[in-house]
Structure formats: structure tokens, C-alpha cells
Amino acid sequence: MYIWQKQKSSMGGLFQKDTQEIKYMPHKITLEEAGLLMNFFDMAALSKFDMYLRVFINATEAVEA
């Protein structure tokens, strides 16, 4: 998202005109950025899986005891 602000003044600032323009310009993703994004989601998924395994292992140890 890009925000442009334009200011025009005349007669030493006596008269001013301010305009703002907001445009959504999608970012084109590169192959390197896509790889980094995939690595991030892989790490998040592995973290969740690790938490699940820890709960499962702790639950089975409690049942065995």
C-alpha cells in the first residue's frame, strides 16, 4: 500500500492545497522470498507438531506409571 501526500502553496503559504492518495500496489514475490516464506511456515508447522508430540509422550508416560 502506498500513500502519497502532495502539498501546494502559493503567496508565501497563504493559500495551501493538500491532497492524499492511497493506492494498493501488490508486491511481486521473488523465488528467494517464496523460499523464505515456505521455510517460515515449515518451522511453524514443525513447532506445532513438536508441541503435539510432547503432550502425547507425556500422556502415555502418565498412563504407564
N, C-alpha and C positions, 0 to 999 in steps of 0.2 A: 504494500500500500504506500503510495507516495502522496505527500501533502506539499502543495506549492502555495506560497503566500507572496502576493505581489503588492507593493506599495508605490503609489504615485503621489507626489506632492508638487504643488506649484505656489508661486508667490511666497517663497520662504517658509513653506509649511502651513500657510494659512488655509489652503484647501488640500485635503487629502482624500485619497481613494484607496481602500484596502479591499483586496479580493483573495479568497481562499478557494483552492481547487483540490479535491481529493479524488485520486484515481487509483483503482485497483489494477496492478500490473503483476500478473503471475510470474514467479521466478522459474526460470528454466533450470532444471536439475541436471547436473553433470553425472557422468558414470562414477566418478570418485565420491561425490556426495551421496549417490544412491547406495554405494557400497558401505559408506559410513552409517547411513540410516539403517541398513539391514543389520549391520553389526550391533547397533544400539538395541534394536528390537530382539535380536538373538540373545543379548546379555540380559535383557529384561525377562525374556521367557525362561532362560536358564535359572535366573534368580527365583522366579516363582516356582519352578519345578524343584529347586533345592529346598525351598521352604516346605513344599508338599512332602518331599521325601523325609525331611527331619520330623515332621509331625507324624507321618506314617511309621517311621522307625521307633520313635518314642512311644507310640501307641502299642506297637507289637511288643516292645520290651516290657511295658506295664502289664500286658496280658500274660506274658510268660512268667513274670515274677510272682 
